[in-house]
Amino acid sequence: GKIKCLLNSAFEELLAFQRALKDFVASVDTTYSKQYEDFYIGLEGSFGSKHVTPRTLTSQFLSCIVCVEGIVTKCSLVRPKVVRSVHYCPATKKTIERRYTDLTSLEAFPSSAVYPTKDEENNPLETEFGLSTYKDHQTITIQEMPEKAPAGQLPRSVDIILDDDLVDKVKPGDRVQIIGTFRCLPSKKGGYTSGTFRTILIACQVKQMSKEVQPEYSSKDVSKIKKFSKQHSKDVFEQLSKSLAPSIHGHEYIKKAILCMLLGGVEKVLENGSRLRGDINILLIGDPSVAKSQLLRYVLCTAPRAIPTTGRGSSGVGLTAAVTTDQETGERCLEAGAMVLADRGVVCIDEFDKMSDIDRTAIHEVMEQGRVTIAKAGIQAQLNARCSVLAAANPVYGRYDQYKTPMDNIGLQDSLLSRFDLLFIVLDQMDPEQDREISDHVLRMHRYRAAGEQDGDAMPLGSVVELLATEDPSFTEEEDQELQVYERHDDLLHGPRRRKEKIVSMEFMRKYIHFAKMLKPVLTEEAAVLIAQEYSSLRSQEQITSDNARTSPITARTLETLIRLSTAHAKARMSKIIEKQDAKAAVELVQFAYFKKIIKLTKPKGYEQKKWHELPHARRGGMNCPMYRNLLLFIWMPM
């Protein structure tokens, strides 16, 4: 009975709870209770019929406490809102105090919104801002989740009022659960005369539902991660890359590159202020139906923070930042784009070739400098956008033309291609053996069914729309269950041939990557020598051999690419130093991406027997090789 009364009579009951809470705090600690004007309560649990979506939030729920789920689409700026103002009259030497309440407060009757400037005797008043009390105020909009909207209908939204400690808890794109009081306000355009009201939700609790928050580790999880890296000390990189997107057949080197991108390099900020980025950018170009978009989807599920966009559905300012006008105040403000929201994360851009050239040039600065510079409408600002870019595109002619050079097929500017660390050309080649393996793999995916699912059963009525999450979103089965290192083998899903292969579970992969990203390996002299040598030979090979047509220009950025990939490989091994094997793995990836085949490593004769500085100059891989090596050691070795 009391719970029903609380849910149906929110204003009276919540006020009574807050007053009782303040009295209780005052009885325990008097000084603490005097520091704050109000104390607030938050609710959680099962709300029964009051658990709704923005679509089902109708007039019957007015003045009730409801629980609403949705995606945050818009957030206003946080502004102070006056609660109590104090005014001093110099003529009478008296102090006047006034309290303010409006329809967004729990009090039943709103006070006058007129700010006093004169007292009853018409004497001017001075506002004592230091003695006045304010509270933080923010308005957000949440929209119905697209997968829960009925077919053929647009998702609906509702405005939420956040006050005090609830502000800045969410950002656009977050999936949230809001608990609060549903209330109607008169419309700005003649609400009292027309009889139509706009509705808002006054929040008392905000919960994150999206798994974008950092994963929590137990001591058992950390020990399992360390044990796994020690057990597979020789093949940990291959084991992880093999488990990346196991539903996609083949693409061995692309999966290795994506694993390197998820792990990332080490960012360096030199004393002179210049920044060496640690983010790895990858571009996939190829024929239709070669699983490019599926690889992007897997990254969205695995990366701790990933933002999806498409070439046609996003503009240049939508990717970087836009100057907009605030509806409440009319002021110009900055609105973050996808790359700013994905700071320290990954941006997945599908249909990259469908973007216009003007929009593509907007991301040049972001991909190399890791920031967005805005100088528009009197606003000059720099926003951090330190994110990796994973883009997928089709060739210029729809399909790859074997009779044209890779550069003609790609059709993108060299200035943009050089910013991508790796560029892979994925071809749909006719190979009977490979086609049979792919068809076998795809058919197994279609035949697989989850536990408890029966073959041939009709779907129950209304099962297309997902049920609402009635449990606490902060409590998940993953936290309750023990972390599984490997996926359980299923003949129908994985095939009888792959019984001996062990596939790492997605949850373990997510935690392993997040744990390994925190490492900062340093470059050894042996690895620096190999990287400098191979970079020099790559440059000379581009000029000498014309039969190996390159996919992208080999510039000084390629040298940094080798360092970043070596660092990511060392992170996968949980190593604190970058060794020769890491540099070799990086060189293989770069050679496959640039020349579509692995070229045998060129070693200077006598390299194993003598140190670098003891070798004759002619054996050091060209004029610039020692210079590259010294530069690498100067920049990337610890101070």
C-alpha positions as CSV (number, residue, x, y, z in Angstrom):
1,G,0.0,0.0,0.0
2,K,2.8,2.5,0.9
3,I,4.8,1.7,-2.2
4,K,1.7,2.2,-4.4
5,C,1.0,5.5,-2.6
6,L,4.6,6.5,-3.3
7,L,4.4,5.7,-7.0
8,N,1.1,7.4,-7.6
9,S,1.5,10.5,-5.3
10,A,5.1,11.4,-6.1
11,F,5.1,15.1,-5.1
12,E,3.8,14.7,-1.6
13,E,5.6,11.5,-0.8
14,L,9.0,12.5,-2.2
15,L,9.0,15.8,-0.3
16,A,8.1,13.9,2.9
17,F,11.0,11.5,2.3
18,Q,13.5,14.4,1.7
19,R,12.4,16.2,4.9
20,A,12.7,13.0,6.9
21,L,16.1,12.4,5.4
22,K,17.3,15.9,6.4
23,D,16.0,15.5,9.9
24,F,17.8,12.1,10.2
25,V,21.1,13.6,9.0
26,A,20.7,16.5,11.4
27,S,20.2,14.1,14.3
28,V,23.4,12.3,13.3
29,D,25.7,15.2,12.2
30,T,24.4,18.7,12.7
31,T,27.3,20.5,11.0
32,Y,27.0,18.4,7.9
33,S,23.2,19.0,7.6
34,K,23.8,22.8,7.7
35,Q,26.2,22.7,4.8
36,Y,23.5,21.8,2.3
37,E,20.1,23.2,1.6
38,D,18.4,20.0,0.6
39,F,19.0,16.2,0.6
40,Y,17.7,14.1,-2.2
41,I,16.6,10.4,-2.4
42,G,17.0,8.0,-5.3
43,L,14.8,5.1,-6.1
44,E,15.6,1.7,-7.7
45,G,14.0,-1.7,-8.1
46,S,11.1,-3.1,-10.1
47,F,8.4,-0.6,-11.1
48,G,5.9,-3.0,-12.6
49,S,3.5,-1.2,-14.9
50,K,5.4,2.1,-14.3
51,H,8.4,0.7,-16.3
52,V,7.8,2.4,-19.7
53,T,9.4,3.7,-22.8
54,P,9.0,7.3,-24.2
55,R,6.3,5.9,-26.6
56,T,4.1,4.4,-23.8
57,L,4.6,7.4,-21.5
58,T,1.0,8.7,-21.7
59,S,-1.2,11.0,-19.6
60,Q,-2.2,8.3,-17.2
61,F,1.3,8.5,-15.7
62,L,1.2,12.2,-14.9
63,S,2.2,13.0,-11.2
64,C,3.5,9.4,-10.9
65,I,7.0,8.0,-10.5
66,V,8.1,6.1,-13.6
67,C,11.1,4.4,-15.0
68,V,12.0,5.2,-18.6
69,E,14.6,3.7,-20.8
70,G,16.2,5.3,-23.9
71,I,19.2,6.7,-25.7
72,V,20.4,10.2,-24.8
73,T,20.2,12.3,-28.0
74,K,20.8,15.9,-26.7
75,C,22.4,17.5,-23.6
76,S,22.2,21.2,-22.7
77,L,24.9,23.1,-20.9
78,V,24.9,23.0,-17.1
79,R,23.7,26.3,-15.8
80,P,23.2,27.6,-12.2
81,K,19.6,28.1,-11.2
82,V,18.8,30.4,-8.3
83,V,17.1,28.8,-5.3
84,R,17.4,31.6,-2.7
85,S,18.5,35.2,-3.3
86,V,19.6,37.6,-0.6
87,H,19.3,41.4,-1.2
88,Y,20.7,44.3,0.9
89,C,19.0,47.8,1.1
90,P,21.6,50.5,1.7
91,A,18.9,53.1,2.7
92,T,17.2,51.0,5.4
93,K,20.3,48.8,6.1
94,K,18.0,45.8,6.0
95,T,18.4,42.4,4.3
96,I,15.7,40.8,2.3
97,E,15.6,37.0,1.4
98,R,13.5,35.4,-1.3
99,R,13.0,31.8,-2.3
100,Y,12.2,30.6,-5.8
101,T,10.3,27.5,-6.9
102,D,8.9,26.6,-10.3
103,L,7.0,23.8,-12.0
104,T,10.2,21.7,-12.2
105,S,10.4,21.6,-8.4
106,L,8.5,19.2,-6.2
107,E,6.7,22.0,-4.4
108,A,3.1,22.2,-5.5
109,F,2.9,26.0,-5.9
110,P,5.5,27.9,-7.9
111,S,6.7,31.2,-6.5
112,S,6.9,34.5,-8.4
113,A,9.7,34.6,-10.9
114,V,10.2,38.3,-10.6
115,Y,13.7,39.1,-9.3
116,P,13.4,42.0,-6.7
117,T,15.3,45.2,-7.5
118,K,13.4,47.5,-5.1
119,D,11.8,47.1,-1.7
120,E,8.3,48.1,-0.6
121,E,9.3,51.7,0.0
122,N,10.8,51.8,-3.5
123,N,14.4,51.8,-2.3
124,P,17.0,50.2,-4.6
125,L,18.3,46.7,-3.6
126,E,21.8,45.2,-4.0
127,T,22.0,41.5,-4.6
128,E,24.4,39.6,-2.3
129,F,25.6,36.9,-4.7
130,G,27.9,35.3,-2.1
131,L,25.0,34.7,0.3
132,S,22.6,33.5,-2.4
133,T,22.1,29.8,-3.1
134,Y,22.1,28.2,-6.5
135,K,21.7,24.7,-7.9
136,D,23.1,23.1,-11.1
137,H,20.4,22.6,-13.8
138,Q,20.6,20.6,-17.0
139,T,18.0,19.5,-19.6
140,I,18.6,16.3,-21.6
141,T,16.4,14.5,-24.2
142,I,16.2,10.7,-24.4
143,Q,14.8,8.8,-27.4
144,E,13.2,5.4,-27.7
145,M,15.7,2.7,-28.5
146,P,15.5,1.9,-32.3
147,E,15.3,-1.9,-31.8
148,K,12.3,-1.4,-29.4
149,A,10.3,0.9,-31.7
150,P,7.5,-0.7,-33.7
151,A,8.2,-1.5,-37.3
152,G,7.8,1.5,-39.7
153,Q,7.5,4.1,-36.9
154,L,9.9,6.8,-35.8
155,P,11.3,6.6,-32.3
156,R,9.7,9.0,-29.8
157,S,11.5,11.2,-27.2
158,V,10.9,12.9,-23.8
159,D,12.7,15.8,-22.1
160,I,14.4,15.1,-18.7
161,I,15.2,17.7,-16.0
162,L,18.5,17.0,-14.1
163,D,19.4,19.0,-11.0
164,D,22.4,19.1,-8.5
165,D,24.3,15.9,-8.4
166,L,22.6,14.3,-11.4
167,V,24.0,16.8,-14.0
168,D,26.8,15.7,-16.3
169,K,26.2,12.0,-15.6
170,V,25.4,11.1,-19.2
171,K,26.4,12.2,-22.7
172,P,24.8,11.9,-26.1
173,G,24.8,8.3,-27.3
174,D,24.5,6.7,-23.8
175,R,21.8,4.1,-23.1
176,V,20.2,5.1,-19.8
177,Q,17.5,4.3,-17.4
178,I,15.9,7.4,-15.8
179,I,13.7,7.2,-12.7
180,G,11.7,10.3,-11.9
181,T,8.4,12.1,-11.6
182,F,6.3,12.7,-14.8
183,R,4.8,16.2,-15.0
184,C,3.2,18.5,-17.5
185,L,4.1,22.2,-18.0
186,P,2.1,24.8,-19.9
187,S,3.4,25.3,-23.4
188,K,5.3,28.5,-24.2
189,K,2.8,29.4,-26.9
190,G,-0.5,29.8,-25.1
191,G,-0.6,26.6,-23.0
192,Y,-3.3,27.8,-20.6
193,T,-5.6,29.0,-23.5
194,S,-5.2,26.1,-25.9
195,G,-5.2,23.4,-23.2
196,T,-2.2,21.5,-24.6
197,F,0.7,20.9,-22.3
198,R,4.2,19.7,-22.8
199,T,5.5,17.0,-20.6
200,I,8.8,16.5,-18.8
201,L,10.4,14.0,-16.4
202,I,12.0,15.4,-13.2
203,A,14.7,12.8,-12.5
204,C,15.7,11.5,-9.1
205,Q,18.0,8.7,-10.4
206,V,20.1,8.1,-13.5
207,K,21.6,4.7,-14.4
208,Q,23.9,3.8,-17.2
209,M,22.8,0.8,-19.3
210,S,25.5,0.9,-22.0
211,K,28.7,-1.2,-21.6
212,E,30.9,1.8,-22.6
213,V,32.0,2.2,-19.0
214,Q,35.3,0.7,-18.2
215,P,35.2,-3.1,-17.4
216,E,35.7,-4.0,-13.8
217,Y,38.5,-6.4,-12.9
218,S,38.6,-8.9,-10.0
219,S,41.8,-10.3,-8.8
220,K,40.9,-13.6,-10.5
221,D,40.4,-11.8,-13.8
222,V,43.9,-10.2,-13.6
223,S,45.5,-13.5,-12.7
224,K,43.8,-15.3,-15.6
225,I,45.0,-12.5,-18.0
226,K,48.6,-12.8,-16.8
227,K,48.4,-16.6,-16.9
228,F,47.1,-16.6,-20.4
229,S,49.9,-14.3,-21.6
230,K,52.5,-16.6,-20.0
231,Q,51.0,-19.8,-21.3
232,H,50.9,-18.5,-24.9
233,S,54.1,-16.4,-24.7
234,K,55.2,-17.5,-28.2
235,D,51.8,-17.3,-30.0
236,V,49.6,-15.0,-27.9
237,F,49.3,-12.5,-30.8
238,E,48.2,-15.3,-33.2
239,Q,45.8,-16.7,-30.6
240,L,44.1,-13.4,-30.0
241,S,43.9,-12.4,-33.7
242,K,42.4,-15.9,-34.5
243,S,39.7,-15.3,-31.9
244,L,38.9,-11.8,-33.4
245,A,35.6,-12.1,-35.3
246,P,35.5,-15.9,-35.4
247,S,32.3,-15.8,-37.4
248,I,34.3,-14.3,-40.4
249,H,36.4,-16.8,-42.4
250,G,40.0,-15.8,-43.4
251,H,41.4,-12.3,-43.4
252,E,44.3,-13.3,-41.2
253,Y,46.4,-10.2,-41.6
254,I,43.4,-7.8,-41.4
255,K,42.4,-9.3,-38.1
256,K,46.0,-8.9,-36.8
257,A,45.9,-5.2,-37.9
258,I,42.6,-4.7,-36.1
259,L,44.0,-6.2,-33.0
260,C,46.9,-3.8,-33.2
261,M,44.5,-0.9,-33.6
262,L,42.5,-2.0,-30.5
263,L,45.7,-2.2,-28.5
264,G,47.2,1.0,-29.9
265,G,50.7,2.5,-29.7
266,V,52.2,4.9,-27.1
267,E,51.5,8.6,-27.4
268,K,54.5,10.9,-27.0
269,V,54.4,14.6,-26.2
270,L,57.8,16.1,-26.6
271,E,59.2,19.1,-24.7
272,N,58.8,21.4,-27.6
273,G,55.0,20.7,-27.6
274,S,54.9,18.5,-30.7
275,R,52.8,15.3,-30.4
276,L,53.5,11.8,-31.8
277,R,50.2,10.0,-32.0
278,G,49.7,6.5,-30.7
279,D,46.4,5.8,-32.5
280,I,46.4,3.4,-35.5
281,N,44.2,4.1,-38.5
282,I,43.1,1.4,-40.9
283,L,41.3,1.6,-44.3
284,L,39.7,-1.5,-45.9
285,I,39.0,-1.2,-49.6
286,G,37.6,-4.1,-51.6
287,D,34.8,-5.8,-53.5
288,P,31.3,-6.0,-52.1
289,S,30.4,-9.0,-49.8
290,V,33.9,-9.5,-48.4
291,A,32.9,-8.9,-44.7
292,K,34.2,-5.4,-44.4
293,S,31.2,-4.1,-42.5
294,Q,31.0,-7.2,-40.4
295,L,34.6,-6.5,-39.2
296,L,33.5,-3.0,-38.3
297,R,30.5,-4.3,-36.3
298,Y,32.8,-6.6,-34.3
299,V,35.1,-3.7,-33.4
300,L,32.0,-1.8,-32.1
301,C,31.2,-4.7,-29.8
302,T,34.8,-5.3,-28.6
303,A,36.3,-1.8,-28.2
304,P,35.6,0.0,-24.8
305,R,34.5,3.1,-26.6
306,A,33.4,3.0,-30.3
307,I,31.2,5.3,-32.3
308,P,29.7,4.1,-35.6
309,T,29.1,6.4,-38.6
310,T,28.5,6.1,-42.3
311,G,29.9,8.1,-45.2
312,R,26.5,9.3,-46.6
313,G,24.9,9.7,-43.2
314,S,27.5,12.1,-41.7
315,S,28.9,15.4,-42.7
316,G,32.3,17.0,-42.0
317,V,31.0,19.0,-39.0
318,G,29.0,15.9,-37.8
319,L,32.3,14.0,-37.6
320,T,34.3,16.9,-36.0
321,A,32.3,19.7,-34.3
322,A,29.5,22.1,-35.1
323,V,28.6,25.6,-33.9
324,T,24.9,25.6,-32.9
325,T,22.5,28.0,-31.2
326,D,21.3,27.1,-27.7
327,Q,17.4,27.1,-27.7
328,E,17.1,28.4,-24.1
329,T,19.5,31.3,-24.2
330,G,20.1,31.9,-27.9
331,E,23.9,31.7,-27.4
332,R,26.3,30.1,-29.8
333,C,27.8,26.9,-28.5
334,L,29.9,24.0,-29.7
335,E,28.4,20.6,-30.3
336,A,30.8,17.6,-30.4
337,G,30.9,15.4,-33.4
338,A,31.5,11.6,-33.6
339,M,35.3,11.8,-33.5
340,V,35.3,14.1,-30.4
341,L,32.8,11.8,-28.6
342,A,35.1,8.9,-29.4
343,D,38.2,10.5,-27.7
344,R,40.5,7.6,-26.6
345,G,38.3,5.2,-28.6
346,V,37.6,4.1,-32.1
347,V,35.5,5.7,-34.9
348,C,34.1,3.2,-37.5
349,I,33.2,4.9,-40.8
350,D,31.4,2.6,-43.2
351,E,30.9,3.6,-46.9
352,F,33.9,5.9,-46.7
353,D,34.0,6.3,-50.5
354,K,30.5,7.8,-50.5
355,M,31.6,10.9,-48.5
356,S,32.2,14.1,-50.4
357,D,35.7,15.4,-50.7
358,I,34.9,18.5,-48.6
359,D,33.7,16.3,-45.7
360,R,36.7,14.0,-46.0
361,T,39.1,16.9,-45.7
362,A,37.6,17.8,-42.3
363,I,39.1,14.7,-40.7
364,H,42.7,15.3,-42.0
365,E,43.7,17.2,-38.8
366,V,42.0,14.7,-36.5
367,M,43.7,11.7,-38.0
368,E,47.3,13.1,-37.5
369,Q,47.1,15.8,-34.7
370,G,44.3,14.2,-32.6
371,R,42.4,17.4,-32.2
372,V,39.7,19.6,-33.8
373,T,40.3,23.3,-34.3
374,I,37.2,25.5,-34.6
375,A,37.3,29.2,-35.6
376,K,33.7,30.1,-36.4
377,A,31.0,32.6,-35.2
378,G,33.4,34.2,-32.7
379,I,34.3,30.8,-31.2
380,Q,37.9,29.7,-31.2
381,A,38.5,26.4,-29.5
382,Q,40.5,23.2,-29.7
383,L,38.8,19.9,-28.9
384,N,40.6,16.6,-28.2
385,A,39.8,13.8,-30.7
386,R,42.5,11.3,-30.0
387,C,40.8,8.3,-31.7
388,S,41.6,5.5,-34.1
389,V,39.8,5.5,-37.4
390,L,38.6,2.2,-39.0
391,A,37.1,2.9,-42.4
392,A,35.6,0.6,-45.1
393,A,35.1,1.6,-48.7
394,N,34.5,0.2,-52.2
395,P,36.8,0.8,-55.1
396,V,36.1,3.6,-57.6
397,Y,34.4,1.3,-60.1
398,G,32.3,-0.6,-57.6
399,R,34.6,-3.7,-58.0
400,Y,38.4,-3.8,-58.1
401,D,39.8,-3.6,-61.6
402,Q,42.8,-5.8,-61.9
403,Y,44.0,-4.0,-65.0
404,K,44.5,-0.7,-63.2
405,T,46.9,0.3,-60.5
406,P,45.9,0.2,-56.9
407,M,46.0,4.0,-56.7
408,D,43.5,4.3,-59.6
409,N,41.2,1.8,-58.0
410,I,41.3,3.5,-54.6
411,G,40.6,7.0,-55.9
412,L,41.6,8.9,-52.7
413,Q,44.2,11.6,-52.3
414,D,47.7,10.8,-51.2
415,S,47.4,13.3,-48.3
416,L,44.5,11.3,-46.9
417,L,46.0,7.8,-47.6
418,S,49.3,8.7,-45.9
419,R,47.3,9.3,-42.7
420,F,46.1,5.7,-42.7
421,D,48.7,3.5,-41.1
422,L,47.5,0.4,-43.0
423,L,45.5,0.1,-46.2
424,F,44.2,-3.4,-47.1
425,I,42.8,-4.3,-50.5
426,V,40.3,-7.2,-50.0
427,L,39.4,-9.0,-53.2
428,D,36.6,-11.5,-54.0
429,Q,38.8,-14.0,-55.9
430,M,37.4,-17.2,-57.4
431,D,39.2,-20.0,-55.7
432,P,37.2,-23.3,-55.5
433,E,38.9,-24.5,-52.3
434,Q,38.4,-21.2,-50.5
435,D,34.8,-20.8,-51.7
436,R,34.0,-24.2,-50.3
437,E,35.4,-23.3,-46.9
438,I,33.6,-20.0,-46.8
439,S,30.2,-21.6,-47.8
440,D,30.7,-24.3,-45.2
441,H,31.5,-21.6,-42.6
442,V,28.5,-19.4,-43.5
443,L,26.1,-22.4,-43.6
444,R,27.2,-23.4,-40.1
445,M,26.5,-19.9,-38.9
446,H,22.9,-20.1,-40.3
447,R,22.3,-23.6,-38.9
448,Y,23.5,-22.6,-35.4
449,R,20.8,-22.0,-32.8
450,A,21.2,-20.7,-29.2
451,A,20.5,-22.8,-26.1
452,G,16.8,-23.4,-25.4
453,E,15.8,-22.5,-29.0
454,Q,13.9,-25.2,-31.0
455,D,14.0,-25.9,-34.7
456,G,10.9,-24.9,-36.7
457,D,9.0,-23.2,-33.9
458,A,7.0,-20.2,-34.8
459,M,8.0,-17.0,-33.0
460,P,5.6,-15.9,-30.2
461,L,3.4,-12.9,-30.9
462,G,5.1,-9.7,-30.0
463,S,8.5,-11.2,-29.7
464,V,10.0,-8.8,-32.3
465,V,10.0,-6.0,-29.8
466,E,12.4,-6.7,-27.0
467,L,11.3,-6.6,-23.4
468,L,12.4,-3.9,-21.1
469,A,15.3,-4.5,-18.7
470,T,13.5,-4.7,-15.3
471,E,16.6,-5.7,-13.4
472,D,19.3,-3.3,-12.2
473,P,21.5,-2.5,-15.3
474,S,24.5,-2.2,-13.0
475,F,24.2,-5.9,-12.2
476,T,24.9,-8.2,-15.1
477,E,25.4,-11.9,-15.5
478,E,29.0,-11.3,-16.6
479,E,29.9,-9.9,-13.1
480,D,28.1,-12.8,-11.4
481,Q,29.6,-15.5,-13.4
482,E,33.3,-16.5,-13.5
483,L,35.3,-15.1,-16.5
484,Q,35.6,-17.7,-19.2
485,V,38.9,-17.6,-21.1
486,Y,37.8,-19.8,-24.0
487,E,34.5,-20.3,-25.8
488,R,32.8,-23.7,-25.3
489,H,33.3,-25.7,-28.5
490,D,30.2,-26.4,-30.6
491,D,30.5,-28.7,-33.6
492,L,27.6,-27.0,-35.4
493,L,29.0,-23.5,-34.7
494,H,32.8,-24.0,-35.0
495,G,32.9,-27.2,-37.2
496,P,34.4,-30.6,-36.4
497,R,37.7,-29.6,-38.0
498,R,38.3,-26.8,-35.5
499,R,37.9,-28.9,-32.4
500,K,41.6,-28.5,-31.5
501,E,41.5,-24.8,-32.0
502,K,40.6,-22.8,-28.9
503,I,38.8,-19.5,-29.4
504,V,39.0,-16.8,-26.8
505,S,35.7,-15.6,-25.4
506,M,34.6,-12.0,-26.3
507,E,34.4,-10.9,-22.6
508,F,37.9,-12.2,-22.0
509,M,39.1,-10.5,-25.2
510,R,37.6,-7.2,-24.1
511,K,39.2,-7.3,-20.6
512,Y,42.6,-8.5,-22.0
513,I,42.7,-5.6,-24.5
514,H,41.7,-3.0,-21.9
515,F,44.4,-4.4,-19.5
516,A,47.1,-4.5,-22.2
517,K,46.3,-0.9,-23.4
518,M,47.6,0.4,-20.1
519,L,51.2,-0.8,-20.8
520,K,53.8,1.6,-22.2
521,P,56.6,-0.5,-23.8
522,V,59.9,1.2,-24.7
523,L,61.9,0.7,-27.8
524,T,65.2,-1.3,-27.6
525,E,68.2,-0.6,-29.8
526,E,67.9,-3.9,-31.6
527,A,64.3,-3.2,-32.6
528,A,65.2,0.4,-33.6
529,V,67.9,-0.9,-35.9
530,L,65.6,-3.4,-37.6
531,I,62.8,-0.8,-38.0
532,A,65.2,1.8,-39.5
533,Q,66.7,-0.8,-41.9
534,E,63.3,-2.0,-43.1
535,Y,61.9,1.5,-43.5
536,S,65.0,2.4,-45.7
537,S,64.5,-0.7,-47.8
538,L,60.8,0.0,-48.2
539,R,61.6,3.4,-49.6
540,S,64.2,2.1,-52.0
541,Q,62.0,-0.9,-53.0
542,E,59.3,1.5,-54.0
543,Q,61.6,3.2,-56.4
544,I,63.4,0.2,-57.8
545,T,60.8,-2.5,-58.2
546,S,57.8,-1.5,-60.3
547,D,56.2,-5.0,-60.3
548,N,55.1,-4.6,-56.7
549,A,52.5,-1.8,-57.1
550,R,52.1,-0.1,-53.7
551,T,48.6,0.7,-52.3
552,S,49.6,3.9,-50.5
553,P,52.5,6.3,-50.5
554,I,55.6,5.4,-48.4
555,T,56.4,8.5,-46.4
556,A,58.0,9.4,-43.0
557,R,54.6,8.5,-41.5
558,T,55.3,4.9,-42.5
559,L,58.3,4.9,-40.1
560,E,55.9,5.9,-37.2
561,T,53.5,3.2,-38.4
562,L,56.2,0.6,-37.9
563,I,56.8,1.9,-34.4
564,R,53.1,1.9,-33.5
565,L,52.5,-1.6,-34.7
566,S,55.6,-2.9,-32.9
567,T,54.4,-1.3,-29.7
568,A,50.9,-2.9,-30.1
569,H,52.5,-6.3,-30.7
570,A,54.6,-5.9,-27.5
571,K,51.4,-4.9,-25.6
572,A,49.7,-8.1,-26.8
573,R,52.6,-10.0,-25.2
574,M,52.3,-8.0,-22.0
575,S,55.9,-7.0,-22.5
576,K,57.5,-3.7,-21.2
577,I,60.0,-3.5,-24.0
578,I,59.7,-3.7,-27.8
579,E,61.9,-6.5,-29.0
580,K,63.1,-7.7,-32.4
581,Q,60.1,-10.1,-32.8
582,D,57.7,-7.2,-32.4
583,A,59.5,-5.2,-35.1
584,K,59.4,-8.3,-37.5
585,A,55.6,-8.7,-37.0
586,A,55.1,-5.0,-37.7
587,V,57.2,-5.2,-40.9
588,E,55.1,-8.2,-42.1
589,L,51.8,-6.3,-41.6
590,V,53.2,-3.2,-43.4
591,Q,54.5,-5.2,-46.3
592,F,51.2,-7.1,-46.7
593,A,49.2,-3.8,-46.6
594,Y,51.5,-1.9,-49.0
595,F,52.5,-4.7,-51.5
596,K,49.8,-7.4,-50.9
597,K,52.5,-10.0,-50.2
598,I,55.2,-10.7,-47.6
599,I,58.7,-9.9,-48.9
600,K,61.6,-11.6,-47.2
601,L,63.4,-9.4,-44.7
602,T,66.7,-8.0,-45.9
603,K,69.5,-8.3,-43.4
604,P,72.9,-6.6,-43.8
605,K,75.6,-9.3,-44.1
606,G,77.4,-9.8,-40.9
607,Y,74.6,-8.2,-38.9
608,E,74.5,-11.0,-36.3
609,Q,78.2,-11.0,-35.7
610,K,78.9,-7.2,-35.4
611,K,77.2,-4.3,-33.8
612,W,75.6,-1.7,-36.0
613,H,78.2,1.0,-35.6
614,E,81.0,-1.5,-36.5
615,L,79.5,-2.4,-39.9
616,P,80.8,-0.8,-43.1
617,H,78.7,2.2,-44.3
618,A,77.7,0.4,-47.5
619,R,76.0,-2.4,-45.5
620,R,73.8,-0.2,-43.4
621,G,70.9,0.0,-45.8
622,G,71.6,3.3,-47.5
623,M,72.6,6.8,-46.5
624,N,69.6,7.6,-44.2
625,C,69.4,4.3,-42.3
626,P,71.7,5.3,-39.3
627,M,70.0,8.7,-39.2
628,Y,66.6,7.0,-38.8
629,R,67.9,4.7,-36.1
630,N,69.4,7.5,-34.1
631,L,66.2,9.5,-34.4
632,L,64.2,6.6,-33.2
633,L,66.4,6.0,-30.2
634,F,66.3,9.7,-29.3
635,I,62.5,10.0,-29.5
636,W,61.2,6.7,-28.3
637,M,63.8,5.6,-25.6
638,P,62.8,6.6,-22.0
639,M,64.3,9.8,-20.7
